[in-house]
């Protein structure tokens, strides 16, 4: 029961962090990419690539922004990249026309992290 509560709390923080990132972009990021960001942050937390313990959603938002860039492909507007600033961390590639997310060779099926 306690694990479920902790997971729900983590999911909530990741969701709020994604909303904060979109808000802080001042219109540069469309709301349509909210699910991509929320799923990516949840995945990064679950893989221990972003520390989430004892931090709020705002701190989680800034941890993401300080460690990753989020950009749209110049040629294909359906593809987004989440690039780490550290070379030893994997890149995430998202095609919004597909139900899966590809994370450095790993495919996240549908809403497995949503």
C-alpha positions in Angstrom: 0.0 0.0 0.0 2.8 2.4 0.9 4.6 1.7 -2.4 1.4 2.6 -4.3 1.1 5.9 -2.4 4.8 6.7 -3.2 4.3 5.9 -6.8 1.2 8.1 -7.1 3.1 10.9 -5.4 6.0 10.5 -7.8 3.6 10.5 -10.8 1.9 13.6 -9.5 5.2 15.4 -9.1 6.3 14.4 -12.6 3.0 15.6 -14.1 3.2 19.0 -12.3 6.9 19.3 -13.3 5.9 18.8 -17.0 3.2 21.5 -16.6 5.8 23.9 -15.1 8.2 23.3 -17.9 5.6 24.2 -20.5 4.6 27.2 -18.4 8.2 28.4 -18.0 8.7 28.1 -21.8 6.5 31.1 -22.2 4.7 29.7 -25.3 7.8 28.1 -26.9 6.5 24.6 -26.1 2.9 23.8 -27.1 0.6 22.1 -24.6 0.3 19.1 -27.0 3.7 17.9 -25.8 2.6 17.8 -22.2 2.2 14.0 -22.3 5.6 13.5 -23.9 7.3 15.6 -21.2 5.3 13.9 -18.3 6.2 10.4 -19.6 9.8 11.3 -20.2 10.2 12.8 -16.7 8.5 9.7 -15.1 10.9 7.5 -17.1 14.0 9.4 -16.1 12.9 9.3 -12.4 12.2 5.5 -12.6 15.6 4.9 -14.2 17.3 7.1 -11.5 18.5 9.5 -14.1 16.9 12.4 -12.2 16.8 12.4 -8.5 13.3 12.8 -7.2 13.5 12.0 -3.5 12.8 14.8 -1.1 12.1 17.4 -3.8 8.9 19.0 -4.9 7.6 19.4 -8.5 9.3 22.8 -9.0 12.7 21.3 -8.1 12.0 18.3 -10.3 11.2 20.7 -13.1 14.5 22.6 -12.7 16.5 19.3 -12.4 15.0 18.4 -15.8 15.8 21.8 -17.3 19.3 21.8 -15.9 20.1 18.4 -17.3 18.1 18.0 -20.5 17.2 20.0 -23.6 13.9 19.4 -25.3 13.7 20.2 -29.1 11.6 19.5 -32.1 13.2 18.0 -35.2 13.8 20.7 -37.9 12.7 18.5 -40.8 10.0 16.3 -39.2 7.7 18.2 -36.8 6.3 15.0 -35.4 9.7 14.1 -33.8 11.0 15.5 -30.5 14.4 14.9 -28.9 15.2 15.0 -25.2 19.0 15.4 -25.2 21.1 15.2 -22.0 23.7 17.7 -21.3 26.0 15.0 -19.9 27.3 12.7 -22.6 27.0 9.5 -20.5 23.2 9.7 -20.3 20.9 8.4 -23.1 19.0 10.5 -25.6 15.2 10.1 -25.8 13.5 10.3 -29.2 9.7 10.6 -29.5 7.6 10.4 -32.6 4.2 11.7 -31.7 2.5 9.7 -34.5 3.5 6.5 -32.8 2.2 5.1 -29.5 5.6 4.2 -28.3 8.6 6.2 -27.0 12.1 5.2 -27.8 14.7 5.8 -25.1 18.2 5.0 -26.2 17.2 1.7 -27.8 14.5 0.9 -25.2 10.9 1.2 -26.3 8.3 2.3 -23.8 5.1 0.7 -24.8 2.1 2.9 -24.9 1.3 4.4 -21.5 3.6 2.1 -19.4 5.0 5.2 -17.7 1.9 7.4 -17.9 
